[in-house]
Amino acid sequence: MDINKVNSMDFGEFVDVFGNVIERCPLIAAAVWSQRPFSDLDDLEKHFFDFIDGLPQAGQEGILRCHPDLAGRELQQGTLTAESQREQSGAGLTSLDADERRRLSELNAQYRARFGFPFVLAARLSERSAVPRELARRLHCPPADELRTALGEVKKIGRLRLADLLGGDPAKL
């Protein structure tokens, strides 16, 4: 899809197409739509990320709470978004053995208890074995640092999803 097609979309179509660029946050796409026209993929991406950066901390934490736990309950129940399902599957998180699932579940619970939102990681950019190590490492980060790190991961995910939709190069990560 080219940027001219994006700029010509009506509100409903834009939200349908871009509503999950930021996991389960179609209101962000709705707000970004009003910023048309976009000059290119980078410009569109900038509007999504500027919206996130402009939110108060509570709003940013709310965005993080829209994300599922990696290899968590939503994966087991089959209720992940299509994008999250592809991303977690691509990282090998859909084929964990019982011990690996239990370990991730424990780490996810500890992380959520410490920070108040789920652990967010751009799974497509991670190897299966690295996920629990990174989760364990980030458990020890100061909360303000972890909020910034988690939002950075949201942006990586958003960048990849936009590149998927517009045929851009995600290698700029």
Kinemage of the C-alpha trace (Angstrom):
@kinemage 1
@onewidth
@group {chain A} dominant
@subgroup {mainchain}
@vectorlist {calphas} color= white
{ca met a 1} P 0.000 0.000 0.000
{ca asp a 2} L 1.407 3.406 -0.855
{ca ile a 3} L 1.125 6.636 1.111
{ca asn a 4} L -1.372 8.102 -1.379
{ca lys a 5} L -3.751 5.240 -0.577
{ca val a 6} L -3.245 5.901 3.136
{ca asn a 7} L -3.967 9.606 2.698
{ca ser a 8} L -7.150 8.883 0.744
{ca met a 9} L -8.637 6.546 3.373
{ca asp a 10} L -11.743 7.692 5.145
{ca phe a 11} L -11.783 7.608 8.929
{ca gly a 12} L -13.332 4.153 9.297
{ca glu a 13} L -11.014 2.511 6.790
{ca phe a 14} L -7.945 4.124 8.362
{ca val a 15} L -8.897 2.917 11.839
{ca asp a 16} L -9.695 -0.559 10.482
{ca val a 17} L -6.289 -0.810 8.817
{ca phe a 18} L -4.103 0.958 11.395
{ca gly a 19} L -6.090 0.401 14.598
{ca asn a 20} L -3.747 -2.276 15.903
{ca val a 21} L -0.419 -0.697 14.977
{ca ile a 22} L -0.287 0.028 18.699
{ca glu a 23} L -1.726 -3.110 20.315
{ca arg a 24} L -5.454 -2.757 20.986
{ca cys a 25} L -5.300 1.041 20.777
{ca pro a 26} L -7.510 2.036 17.839
{ca leu a 27} L -8.034 5.438 19.433
{ca ile a 28} L -4.431 6.281 18.589
{ca ala a 29} L -5.085 5.510 14.920
{ca ala a 30} L -8.255 7.615 15.146
{ca ala a 31} L -6.240 10.569 16.455
{ca val a 32} L -3.474 10.084 13.878
{ca trp a 33} L -5.983 10.048 10.980
{ca ser a 34} L -6.697 13.741 11.565
{ca gln a 35} L -3.024 14.547 10.899
{ca arg a 36} L -3.234 13.608 7.193
{ca pro a 37} L -1.714 14.005 4.710
{ca phe a 38} L 1.411 12.031 5.535
{ca ser a 39} L 4.474 12.464 3.347
{ca asp a 40} L 5.740 8.905 3.762
{ca leu a 41} L 5.983 5.934 6.123
{ca asp a 42} L 8.396 7.784 8.416
{ca asp a 43} L 5.976 10.689 8.733
{ca leu a 44} L 3.078 8.367 9.545
{ca glu a 45} L 5.220 6.580 12.112
{ca lys a 46} L 6.239 9.907 13.662
{ca his a 47} L 2.599 10.834 14.237
{ca phe a 48} L 1.892 7.541 16.011
{ca phe a 49} L 4.957 7.903 18.222
{ca asp a 50} L 4.411 11.618 18.929
{ca phe a 51} L 0.934 10.722 20.181
{ca ile a 52} L 2.408 8.158 22.605
{ca asp a 53} L 5.126 10.563 23.751
{ca gly a 54} L 2.544 13.286 24.370
{ca leu a 55} L 0.499 11.198 26.776
{ca pro a 56} L 0.839 11.591 30.522
{ca gln a 57} L 2.487 8.671 32.320
{ca ala a 58} L -0.888 7.121 33.188
{ca gly a 59} L -1.839 7.075 29.494
{ca gln a 60} L 1.496 5.548 28.523
{ca glu a 61} L 1.051 2.860 31.161
{ca gly a 62} L -2.455 2.269 29.771
{ca ile a 63} L -0.963 1.572 26.350
{ca leu a 64} L 1.353 -0.978 27.929
{ca arg a 65} L -1.589 -2.635 29.708
{ca cys a 66} L -3.190 -3.296 26.311
{ca his a 67} L -0.391 -5.747 25.498
{ca pro a 68} L -0.687 -9.442 26.293
{ca asp a 69} L 1.774 -11.374 28.395
{ca leu a 70} L 4.270 -13.185 26.188
{ca ala a 71} L 3.274 -16.864 25.997
{ca gly a 72} L 0.532 -16.050 28.495
{ca arg a 73} L -3.133 -16.759 29.052
{ca glu a 74} L -4.314 -15.054 25.846
{ca leu a 75} L -2.002 -17.222 23.765
{ca gln a 76} L -3.247 -20.352 25.530
{ca gln a 77} L -6.887 -19.300 25.069
{ca gly a 78} L -6.422 -18.276 21.434
{ca thr a 79} L -7.528 -14.672 22.077
{ca leu a 80} L -4.418 -12.827 20.883
{ca thr a 81} L -4.783 -10.303 18.100
{ca ala a 82} L -3.713 -11.659 14.721
{ca glu a 83} L -0.596 -9.496 14.849
{ca ser a 84} L 0.431 -10.699 18.317
{ca gln a 85} L -0.256 -14.296 17.335
{ca arg a 86} L 2.091 -13.974 14.324
{ca glu a 87} L 4.750 -12.197 16.362
{ca gln a 88} L 4.727 -14.641 19.271
{ca ser a 89} L 4.618 -17.595 16.889
{ca gly a 90} L 7.545 -16.216 14.901
{ca ala a 91} L 9.579 -15.945 18.102
{ca gly a 92} L 8.825 -19.576 18.952
{ca leu a 93} L 6.663 -18.682 21.945
{ca thr a 94} L 3.771 -20.831 20.732
{ca ser a 95} L 5.816 -24.013 21.016
{ca leu a 96} L 7.196 -23.781 24.545
{ca asp a 97} L 7.274 -26.885 26.693
{ca ala a 98} L 5.501 -26.941 30.074
{ca asp a 99} L 8.594 -25.885 32.039
{ca glu a 100} L 9.302 -22.955 29.718
{ca arg a 101} L 5.653 -21.809 29.925
{ca arg a 102} L 5.684 -22.073 33.717
{ca arg a 103} L 8.933 -20.072 33.948
{ca leu a 104} L 7.592 -17.316 31.685
{ca ser a 105} L 4.325 -17.261 33.608
{ca glu a 106} L 6.199 -16.779 36.896
{ca leu a 107} L 8.388 -14.037 35.439
{ca asn a 108} L 5.400 -12.312 33.814
{ca ala a 109} L 3.571 -12.307 37.177
{ca gln a 110} L 6.597 -10.870 38.991
{ca tyr a 111} L 7.030 -8.196 36.337
{ca arg a 112} L 3.352 -7.217 36.386
{ca ala a 113} L 3.389 -7.045 40.209
{ca arg a 114} L 6.479 -4.818 40.166
{ca phe a 115} L 5.545 -2.424 37.364
{ca gly a 116} L 1.754 -2.620 37.033
{ca phe a 117} L 1.788 -3.492 33.340
{ca pro a 118} L 2.839 -6.510 31.294
{ca phe a 119} L 6.343 -7.123 29.993
{ca val a 120} L 6.497 -5.791 26.433
{ca leu a 121} L 9.140 -6.982 24.005
{ca ala a 122} L 9.269 -6.863 20.211
{ca ala a 123} L 9.034 -10.651 19.930
{ca arg a 124} L 9.807 -10.611 16.209
{ca leu a 125} L 13.235 -9.239 17.016
{ca ser a 126} L 13.931 -11.759 19.776
{ca glu a 127} L 14.934 -15.374 19.936
{ca arg a 128} L 12.842 -17.675 22.042
{ca ser a 129} L 15.651 -18.389 24.513
{ca ala a 130} L 16.352 -14.670 24.998
{ca val a 131} L 12.823 -13.777 26.135
{ca pro a 132} L 12.994 -15.136 29.711
{ca arg a 133} L 16.532 -13.775 30.155
{ca glu a 134} L 15.442 -10.300 29.058
{ca leu a 135} L 12.354 -10.452 31.245
{ca ala a 136} L 14.444 -11.468 34.269
{ca arg a 137} L 16.973 -8.700 33.531
{ca arg a 138} L 14.342 -5.993 33.169
{ca leu a 139} L 12.670 -7.001 36.428
{ca his a 140} L 15.544 -5.238 38.190
{ca cys a 141} L 15.317 -1.940 36.308
{ca pro a 142} L 14.133 1.232 38.048
{ca pro a 143} L 10.450 1.873 37.219
{ca ala a 144} L 11.063 5.088 35.260
{ca asp a 145} L 13.728 3.380 33.149
{ca glu a 146} L 11.493 0.379 32.567
{ca leu a 147} L 8.603 2.568 31.438
{ca arg a 148} L 10.899 4.138 28.814
{ca thr a 149} L 12.217 0.725 27.749
{ca ala a 150} L 8.730 -0.770 27.467
{ca leu a 151} L 7.490 2.197 25.408
{ca gly a 152} L 10.536 1.792 23.173
{ca glu a 153} L 9.476 -1.820 22.589
{ca val a 154} L 5.927 -0.648 21.764
{ca lys a 155} L 7.444 1.648 19.148
{ca lys a 156} L 9.550 -1.167 17.686
{ca ile a 157} L 6.403 -3.292 17.391
{ca gly a 158} L 4.528 -0.370 15.834
{ca arg a 159} L 7.360 0.275 13.368
{ca leu a 160} L 7.316 -3.369 12.266
{ca arg a 161} L 3.537 -3.385 11.904
{ca leu a 162} L 3.563 -0.177 9.859
{ca ala a 163} L 6.301 -1.605 7.634
{ca asp a 164} L 4.165 -4.729 7.144
{ca leu a 165} L 1.177 -2.620 6.097
{ca leu a 166} L 3.057 -0.208 3.827
{ca gly a 167} L 5.787 -2.484 2.545
{ca gly a 168} L 8.506 -0.451 4.223
{ca asp a 169} L 11.891 -1.614 5.392
{ca pro a 170} L 11.835 -2.573 9.072
{ca ala a 171} L 15.635 -2.896 8.981
{ca lys a 172} L 15.914 0.698 10.150
{ca leu a 173} L 15.302 -0.560 13.670
